[in-house]
């Protein structure tokens, strides 16, 4: 397929699971797609991982792309991915009112069938012996709480990612290195429209509308610098 990359871009939208994302597998799929076309193809994630859809749409606008086609990919079909991809675009348009970028969504009608056909082809496979050890279920490394005196939960649901939770989480993780603070990215914590959201424990203090510039204060527990972000419960 030949596409004028200066005016048309395709963004494949993925949604990580609650256990995370096999980024190497996503990269292999993405590389295989790019190897089979001269189209301008990028990848974005609805939530949890980066780059977010907002970041990729911003990049397309900066690159003077005229049209973006989004292709959400999930097997089996993921209505959440489709619904929130559309809502993310709506939010992007509302918050970038000067951005002239046509964005459309394409839902494949053959992807599930293609995967089902591949599974059918594999039904006769003998498989490989499973040699994994069960030790990880009793390993001391997975039985002891990591030493820390402050635990920060960073919401990385689709709305918080749209509001900048990706850069915030990266900045907080960097700031926490070598300290007694532990930073954990989570799925949606709600209430999403107050995001990005961070919950600091002990104490259970909720912070809203924070950004990467607040990372060091959040990690250090300098709540006096964050009073405008403390949420009432």
CORFENFEN-V313433 format. One record per helix or strand of 2 or more residues. SS is the DSSP state (h for helix, s for strand). FROM is the first residue (numbers start at 0). TO is the last residue. If there is no record, write none. Layout:
SS;FROM;TO, SS;FROM;TO
//
This chain:
s;7;13, h;22;34, s;40;44, h;52;61, s;66;71, h;78;94, s;101;104, h;110;121, h;133;136, h;139;141, s;149;154, h;157;161, h;164;175, s;180;185, h;191;193, s;197;200, s;204;206, h;211;219, h;222;224, h;226;228
//
